[in-house]
């Protein structure tokens, strides 16, 4: 699977990724969602799982109709220790593994035999994605994100995706934690109108670092 992803990237293939899932649930649906755990909490209820299945299945179906590979991300943006510790009845490893299994089910029900559907194991920042002053340094971030990265990789995510990071230091740490698993990894930054990462780092410098 990692080889398939690498080949697609090198060829410059068009790949459809999912969009703002939590935003769709908040504004387009009546399914209750925990304000701390976000979309991860939807895995706990039948109505939540149905909403997620409809949303992700729709993306896969759209990609299939155009003969395009697709990516579905696990609903685990806040399924790390800081956020889970405030929500009873959850554990980092179990919740992330359950999220990967859920997306494997979406893929099995929706995919076309000739179009790959890749599962991205999603990791979000330790703090607010738009407040770089809340971000840990690289060493702290590596230690913080290690447990979630390992859980997602072990559960069978096709690659690991650190989404909407606003601090280069934390991005370095999460990249190191993801690399420890041996998985293909992706990091995305939050940019301001000046095309800099929100911590002030120019994008080209952030990529090189």
C-alpha positions in Angstrom: 0.0 0.0 0.0 2.8 2.4 0.8 4.3 1.7 -2.6 1.0 2.5 -4.3 0.8 5.9 -2.5 4.4 6.7 -3.5 3.8 5.9 -7.1 0.7 8.0 -7.2 2.5 11.0 -5.7 5.4 10.7 -8.1 3.0 10.5 -11.1 1.1 13.6 -9.8 -2.2 11.7 -9.8 -5.3 13.6 -8.7 -6.5 12.2 -5.4 -9.7 13.2 -3.7 -9.4 13.7 0.1 -12.2 14.3 2.6 -13.2 17.8 3.7 -14.3 19.4 6.9 -16.1 16.5 8.5 -16.7 18.1 11.9 -18.0 21.3 10.2 -20.5 19.3 8.2 -21.7 17.5 11.3 -22.1 20.8 13.2 -24.0 22.6 10.5 -25.6 20.0 8.4 -26.7 17.4 10.9 -28.4 17.0 14.2 -26.1 14.3 15.6 -24.6 15.4 19.0 -20.8 15.6 19.1 -18.6 16.0 22.1 -17.1 19.5 22.1 -13.7 18.2 23.4 -13.3 14.9 21.4 -15.0 16.2 18.3 -15.6 13.7 15.6 -14.0 10.9 17.6 -17.0 10.9 19.9 -19.2 10.0 16.9 -17.8 6.5 17.0 -19.6 5.9 20.3 -23.2 6.1 19.0 -25.1 4.4 16.2 -26.3 7.8 14.9 -22.7 9.2 15.0 -21.3 6.2 13.1 -24.1 6.5 10.5 -23.3 10.2 10.0 -19.6 9.5 9.6 -20.4 6.6 7.2 -22.6 8.8 5.0 -20.0 11.6 4.9 -17.0 9.5 4.1 -18.9 7.1 1.9 -20.0 10.1 -0.1 -16.4 11.2 -0.7 -15.4 7.8 -1.8 -18.4 7.5 -4.1 -17.7 10.9 -5.7 -14.1 9.8 -6.3 -15.2 6.6 -7.8 -17.6 8.3 -10.2 -14.7 10.2 -11.7 -12.3 7.3 -11.7 -10.1 8.9 -9.0 -8.3 7.4 -6.0 -9.4 8.8 -2.6 -8.3 9.3 0.9 -10.4 9.0 4.0 -9.0 10.3 7.3 -9.7 8.7 10.6 -11.9 10.9 12.9 -9.0 11.1 15.4 -7.9 14.8 15.2 -8.4 15.1 19.0 -7.9 11.4 19.9 -4.7 12.1 21.8 -3.9 12.1 25.5 -4.7 15.7 26.3 -8.1 15.7 24.8 -9.0 12.1 25.8 -8.1 12.7 29.4 -11.0 15.0 29.8 -13.5 12.5 28.3 -14.3 9.5 30.5 -14.4 6.0 29.1 -11.8 6.3 26.5 -8.1 5.3 26.0 -5.8 6.5 23.3 -4.9 3.1 21.8 -8.4 1.7 21.8 -10.1 4.8 20.3 -7.6 5.2 17.5 -7.7 1.5 16.6 -11.4 1.6 16.5 -11.3 4.6 14.2 -9.1 2.8 11.7 -11.3 -0.2 11.8 -14.3 2.0 11.1 -12.7 3.5 8.0 -11.7 0.1 6.8 -15.4 -0.8 6.9 -16.2 2.4 5.0 -13.6 1.4 2.4 -14.9 -2.1 2.1 -18.5 -1.0 1.5 -17.7 1.9 -0.9 -14.6 1.2 -2.9 -14.3 0.2 -6.5 -12.0 -2.6 -7.3 -10.0 -0.5 -9.8 -9.7 2.7 -7.6 -7.6 2.6 -4.3 -9.1 4.1 -1.2 -6.3 5.0 1.3 -6.9 5.5 5.0 -5.0 8.4 6.6 -4.4 8.0 10.3 -5.0 11.6 11.5 -3.1 13.3 14.3 -4.0 16.8 15.5 -1.9 19.2 17.5 -1.7 19.0 21.3 -3.2 22.4 21.7 -5.4 24.7 19.6 -4.6 24.5 15.9 -4.6 28.3 15.6 -2.7 29.2 18.8 1.0 28.5 18.2 1.9 29.6 21.8 0.1 26.5 23.0 2.4 24.1 21.0 5.0 22.0 22.7 8.6 22.0 21.6 9.9 19.3 19.3 11.1 16.9 22.0 7.9 17.3 24.0 5.8 16.8 20.8 7.7 13.7 19.8 6.9 12.2 23.2 3.3 13.4 23.2 2.3 12.2 19.8 4.2 8.8 19.9 1.3 6.8 21.5 -1.3 7.9 19.0 1.0 7.5 16.0 1.8 4.0 17.1 -1.8 3.1 17.7 -2.9 4.3 14.2 0.0 2.5 12.5 -0.5 -0.7 14.3 -4.2 -0.7 13.5 -3.5 -0.5 9.8 -3.7 3.1 8.6 -2.1 3.3 5.2 -0.2 6.5 6.1 -0.1 8.9 9.0 -1.3 12.5 8.6 -0.5 15.3 11.0 -3.2 17.8 10.1 -3.3 21.6 10.6 -0.2 22.2 12.7 0.5 25.8 13.5 4.0 25.4 15.0 7.1 24.2 13.1 8.6 22.9 16.4 5.6 20.7 17.1 5.5 19.6 13.5 9.1 18.4 13.8 8.2 16.4 16.9 5.1 14.8 15.4 7.0 14.0 12.2 9.7 12.2 14.3 7.0 10.3 16.2 5.3 9.2 13.0 8.6 8.2 11.4 9.3 5.9 14.3 6.4 3.7 13.2 7.9 3.1 9.7 4.8 4.5 8.1 4.5 6.9 5.2 3.9 10.3 6.7 2.4 13.7 5.8 2.5 17.0 7.7 0.3 20.0 6.9 0.6 23.5 8.2 -1.8 26.3 9.0 -0.8 29.4 7.1 -1.6 33.0 7.7 -2.4 35.5 4.9 1.3 36.2 4.7 1.9 32.6 3.6 3.8 31.9 6.8 3.1 29.2 9.3 1.2 30.8 12.2 4.3 30.7 14.4 5.9 33.2 11.9 8.1 30.7 10.0 8.2 31.2 6.2 6.7 28.1 4.5 10.0 27.2 2.6 11.9 27.4 5.8 9.3 25.2 7.6 9.5 22.6 4.9 13.3 22.5 5.0 13.3 22.2 8.8 
